[in-house]
């Protein structure tokens, strides 16, 4: 589907030349996201491990709590359609999925996921004071809400901590 075609009412599209992501959507039930957050919260920075896919992020060594979130997100075909509508490309595959619990540093990360689109799902309430600052248009994500971002765009992490998000990274191909 191109960005100019009509999208189903639940699919949000933005013109390709606009940098602002679409508003957050309640992509999965809050109780599913909250359960994953509760299972991931006991980990402290000393219990987290580095991951070569994103060396500036500490990831929980036990990622099993996020599998239900991933499965639930994919159960709704509208979710993948939203990624494709935002990117103007077909989702080829899910490149990786990982919970983000802590970052090594705060600040702006330049083009963190080139050539990919990122879906950030809030596991618990997520805002600038507990880790992730999306932008002025999206100041908070309620538990279970997601936002779709171009991985080429900069991503800001605030000084505060305590929030947990699940990142889904998609590889895309040109639509015909």
Secondary structure, DSSP 4 states (H G I P E B T S, - for coil): --TTSPPPTT-----TT--SPPPPEE-S-HHHHHHHHHHHHT--GGGEEE-TTSTTEEEES--GGGHHHHHHHHH-HHHHHHHHHHHTEEEEEEEEEEEE-EESS-EEETTTTTTEEEEEEEES-EEGGGTEE-BTTB-EE-TTEEEEEETTS-EEE-S----EEEEEEEEEEE--
